[in-house]
Amino acid sequence: MNNTAEYSEVFACRGNMYSFLAQLYKTEVNDGLISSIKNIPDAAEGTDEFTDGIRIMKKSLKECRDTVTELAVDYAGTFLGAGKTETEMSAYPYQSVYTSPKRLLMQDARDRVLAVYRKFGLDRSEKYNEPEDHIFFELEFMSELCKRLSINESRNERAECLRLLNAQRDFITDHLLNWIPGFCRDVERVAETGFYKGLAKITTAYLQMDAAIVDDLITEYELVG
């Protein structure tokens, strides 16, 4: 890449993908999200794991009779533990659960991720009453940094872009890839529908792909100064 338009397009695509994934974990899907998933091209770009996940999600949508209701029930059981008598039959979407010895909420991971948000002038919205290490917040944070990257690239603020890219690389390493792959394996194990099993596949695959993209972008920005 060698011009602002190309970098801005990459940042926009990355930000949109992070925001898309965040919404799927935030709450039950609605007709709008379902429609957008149905419209994803069958030949979507990505690794085999990523494209397989898309295929599984779309196949599940075709098989559901009452799509919104069936997925809402699976969301509640998978991520909230609704109707489950054993905690291991759910996948709780919090970093603390996957990085603390006793798998508890509001542990050190929550404090560390909150410190990162505040470093960039962000805090949890009072409209969404979940701990800050919920997967939704972590993915939305990455989307927000992508928006800032696009703005700074348009201003030719290369030093700030490099700072933001390094922050994203650190966040991917220290937070996202530190727990989300294990969480997604649990989702694949306990989810009732192919929709959420496929979502788990594309989430892990995308994080791994994006980690490589960020590394490449950092190298390019360092070269151009």
N, C-alpha and C positions, 0 to 999 in steps of 0.2 A: 504494500500500500504506500502511496506517495502523495496523497492529497487529503484535504480536510473532509471532503464529501465521502470518501471511502471510509475513513475512520469514524465519521459520524454515523454512517449506516451500520457499521459493526456495533458501535455502542448502542444504537437504537434497537437493533435486533436482540442483543444480549439483554438489554433492559426489559424489553417486551417479554422475553422468555422467562426471566426471573419473576416478573410480575404475574405472568400467566400461571406459573407453578405455584406461586404464593396464594393466589386466589383459590386454587383447587384444594389447598390445605386449610384455608381460612375457615370455610364453612361448606355446607352442602351445596352441590352444584345446582344451577338454575338452567332454564331453557337456553339462555344466551350462551353460557359456557358449553353446554352440550352441542349446540349448533356449531360453535367454532371448532370443536374437536372433530365433529363429523366432516367438516370442510378442510381439514388438514390433508394435503396431498398424500396419496399412498406411497409415493416415492420421496417422502420427506428426507432431507439430508441428515446425516448423522451416522454414528456407529451402528453395528448390527443390533446391539442391545437397545439403542434408542429407537430405531425403526421398528423393532419387534414390540417394544412397549406401546408405540402408537397403534400398531396393528391390533394388539390385544385390547386396547381401550375401545377402538372403533368397533371391533367385533362384539364386545360386550354391550355396547349401546344398541346394536342391531338385535341382540338377543333379549334385552329387557322388554317386558310388556308395559310396565308403568315405570318408566325410566327414572323420573325425579324421585318417586317414592322409594324404589328399590335402592337407589344410590344413597338416599338420605339415611335409610336404615343401615346400610353398610358403613357409611361414614360414622354414624353414631357408635356402632359396635367396634369398628376398627380403631378409631382415634379417641373416643370418649369412654369406651368400656361399657356402653349401654347394653344391658342384657347379658353381660358376661360375668360369670361367677369367679373366674380365675384371671388375675391381672396379666398373666403371660399370654392370654388369648387376645390381648389388645396391643396396639403399638402407639404409645403416648408420644405426641410430637414435640417433645421438649428436650433440649440438649442436656439439661441437668439429669434427666432420667437415665440417659445413656452414658454419662460421664461421671456420675457420683457412685460411690461404692454400694449404697443402699437403694439406688434408683429412686431418689426423692426429687420432688420439685423444689424450685427456689434455692438451688445450691450455688456453688462457686461459679459455675458456667453462666448462670443468669447474671451475676454481678459483673463478670468479665465482659460479657457481650453488651451489657448496658453501658459500661465504661466506653466501649468502642463507639456506640451510637452517639453518646454525649460528646465525644471528641469531635464529631462532625455536626454537632448542633441538633441532634435528633433525640426524641424520647418517645415512649409508647403513647399512642393515642388513647385517650380516655374512653373512646367509643368501642374499644376492643379490649375487654378485661381479661387478658391472658398474660402470663409471665413473658418477659422480654426475650427469653430464649426459645419461644415457640418457633417452629419452622417458618411460619408465615412472616414473622418479623425479620428473621434472618434473611430470607429470600427477598423481601421488600427492601431491606437495607442495600443489598447488592443492586437492585433495580434503581434505587435512588442514586447510588454512586455512578451508575451508568449514565443517568440523566446529567449529572454534574460533569462527567467526562465530555459529553456531547457539547455542553455549553462552553466549557473551557477550550475544547478543540476549535470551536467556531471563533473564539477570541485569540487563537494561536498561543494560548497559555500552556506551552508544552511542559514546563516544569511542574505545574499544578496537575496536569494530566498524568505525569509520571508518578507523582505522589499518590494520586487516587488509584492508579493501577497497582502500585505496591501495597496500598491498603487493601485492595480487593484480593490480591494474592495472599496476603497474611490472613485475611478473614476466611478465605476458602480453606486454607491449610489448618488454621487454628480452631476454626469453628465448623464450617460446613462439612468438610471431609472427615472431621474428627468424630462425627456421630451419625450423620445422615445415611451413609451406606448401611450401617447396622440397623438403623430404624427402618430403612426401606426393605431390608431382608425380612424384618418382622412383619411389615405390611404385606409382603408377598405371601407370607406364611399364614396370616390370620384373616386377611380380607376375604369376603364371600364372593365378591364380583371380580370379573376380569378387569373392570374399569380401574379399580384401585391397585390391583396387582400390576397392571400396565403402567399406571402413574408412578409406582415405585421404581419400575425399570427405567423409565425415561428420566426420572429425577437423578438417580445415581449416574446414569450415562451422561446426562447433560453437565453435571458438576465436574465430572472427569474431563469432558471435552473442553469446558470453559476454563478449567485450570491450565490446560495446554495453550488455549487461545491467549489468556492473560500473560503467560510466560513469553509468548511470541511478541505480543504488543509491547511489553516492557523492553524487550531486546530492541525492537524497532525504534522506540522512543529514545532509548539510550544512544542509539546510533546517530539519530538525527539531531540530538542535543536539545 
